[in-house]
Amino acid sequence: MELSIIQIGNSKGFRLSKTLIEKYNIKDKVELILEKGYFILKPISSPRKNWEKAFKEMNENGDDQLLFNDVFEHEKLEEWI
């Protein structure tokens, strides 16, 4: 794929098509990797983004209960010391 270099203020850059952005799930940022004379663009994903907010909401709603009993409930922890 050939891309044109465009002027962006005092810098230069290029545009990615909507199709590429959607296909590779590119959001706000990409990682630029320089390797053996090549540029590699890698989408940056943040799978845990906003987890703190979600956990807080779960706690407020009482949805943060354990789904199974504690695995160490009947263990003799003294044996591990």
C-alpha positions in Angstrom: 0.0 0.0 0.0 1.4 3.4 -0.9 0.7 6.4 1.3 1.4 10.1 0.6 3.3 12.1 3.1 1.4 15.2 4.1 2.3 18.4 6.0 0.9 18.6 9.5 2.0 21.9 11.0 5.8 21.9 11.2 5.8 18.1 10.9 4.9 15.6 8.3 2.8 12.5 8.5 0.4 10.2 6.7 -3.2 9.2 6.9 -4.6 5.7 7.3 -7.8 4.7 5.6 -10.9 4.1 7.7 -10.8 0.5 6.5 -7.4 -0.1 8.0 -8.2 1.6 11.2 -11.3 -0.5 11.7 -9.7 -3.8 10.5 -6.8 -3.5 13.0 -8.9 -1.9 15.8 -6.8 1.2 16.0 -8.1 3.7 18.6 -6.2 6.7 19.7 -2.6 5.6 19.6 -0.2 3.2 17.8 3.3 2.0 18.7 6.0 2.7 16.2 8.6 0.0 16.0 11.8 0.5 14.0 13.1 -2.8 12.8 15.7 -3.7 10.1 14.9 -0.7 7.9 11.1 -1.0 8.4 8.5 1.0 10.3 6.0 -1.3 12.0 2.8 0.3 13.4 1.2 -1.7 16.2 -2.2 -0.8 17.7 -2.0 0.0 21.4 -4.8 -1.7 23.3 -5.8 -0.9 26.8 -7.9 -3.9 27.8 -7.9 -2.8 31.5 -8.8 0.8 30.9 -11.5 2.1 33.2 -11.4 -1.1 35.3 -11.1 0.9 38.5 -14.3 2.8 37.7 -16.1 -0.5 36.9 -14.9 -2.2 40.1 -16.0 0.8 42.2 -19.5 0.6 40.5 -19.6 -3.2 41.2 -18.8 -2.6 44.8 -21.5 0.1 45.1 -24.0 -2.2 43.6 -22.9 -5.2 45.7 -21.8 -7.1 42.6 -18.3 -7.8 43.9 -19.0 -11.0 45.8 -16.8 -14.1 45.4 -18.4 -16.7 43.1 -16.9 -19.6 45.1 -15.5 -20.1 48.6 -12.0 -19.2 49.5 -9.7 -22.1 48.5 -7.7 -21.7 51.7 -10.7 -21.7 54.0 -10.0 -25.2 55.3 -6.2 -25.3 54.8 -3.8 -25.4 57.7 -1.7 -22.4 56.9 0.8 -23.3 59.7 2.0 -26.1 57.4 3.3 -23.5 54.9 5.3 -21.5 57.5 
